[in-house]
Amino acid sequence: MNFKPLTYLLKTAVQKAAAIRTIDNLPLDDEYPLEVLIREYVKQRTMSQNSYYWMRITEIAEQAWINAV
């Protein structure tokens, strides 16, 4: 079975209800079981990492040029 991963950020009762509905409708399969993982959300980057990223992007953008005719 090829199952597309799903992610729910539970901030409201509506989001929680949607996640529960999804779990209720998941297929059960002894040979190819699905894994349900619940954990605290982990941010992708810290503020300092984000600042560094944008500093580097700005440096790259300053070196770019457009071939205008």
C-alpha positions as CSV (number, residue, x, y, z in Angstrom):
1,M,0.0,0.0,0.0
2,N,1.3,3.5,-0.8
3,F,-0.2,5.9,1.7
4,K,0.4,9.7,1.5
5,P,1.6,11.0,4.9
6,L,-0.8,13.4,6.6
7,T,0.0,16.1,9.2
8,Y,-2.4,17.9,11.5
9,L,-1.4,20.8,13.7
10,L,-3.9,20.6,16.6
11,K,-4.7,24.2,17.6
12,T,-8.5,24.2,17.5
13,A,-11.3,21.7,18.1
14,V,-12.1,21.7,14.4
15,Q,-8.5,20.5,13.5
16,K,-8.7,17.9,16.3
17,A,-12.1,16.6,15.0
18,A,-10.6,16.4,11.4
19,A,-7.7,14.3,12.7
20,I,-10.0,12.0,14.6
21,R,-12.2,11.5,11.5
22,T,-9.1,10.7,9.5
23,I,-8.0,8.1,12.0
24,D,-11.5,6.6,12.2
25,N,-11.4,6.1,8.4
26,L,-7.9,4.6,8.1
27,P,-7.7,1.1,6.6
28,L,-6.7,-1.8,8.9
29,D,-4.2,-4.2,7.4
30,D,-2.2,-6.9,9.2
31,E,0.3,-7.2,6.4
32,Y,0.9,-3.4,5.8
33,P,-0.2,-1.6,9.0
34,L,-0.2,2.2,9.2
35,E,1.7,4.1,12.0
36,V,0.0,7.0,13.8
37,L,2.5,9.3,15.5
38,I,1.5,12.1,17.9
39,R,4.1,14.5,19.2
40,E,4.8,18.1,20.0
41,Y,5.3,20.2,17.0
42,V,9.0,21.0,16.2
43,K,9.7,24.2,14.4
44,Q,11.8,23.8,11.3
45,R,14.2,26.6,12.0
46,T,15.1,28.9,15.0
47,M,14.9,32.6,14.5
48,S,18.7,32.9,14.3
49,Q,18.8,30.2,11.6
50,N,16.0,32.0,9.7
51,S,17.9,35.3,9.9
52,Y,21.1,33.6,8.6
53,Y,19.1,32.0,5.8
54,W,17.7,35.4,4.6
55,M,21.1,37.1,5.0
56,R,22.5,34.5,2.6
57,I,19.6,34.7,0.2
58,T,20.0,38.5,0.1
59,E,23.8,38.1,-0.7
60,I,23.0,35.8,-3.6
61,A,20.2,38.1,-4.9
62,E,22.6,41.0,-4.9
63,Q,25.0,39.1,-7.2
64,A,22.3,38.1,-9.7
65,W,21.5,40.0,-12.9
66,I,18.8,40.0,-15.5
67,N,19.7,39.9,-19.1
68,A,17.3,42.6,-20.3
69,V,17.2,43.2,-24.0
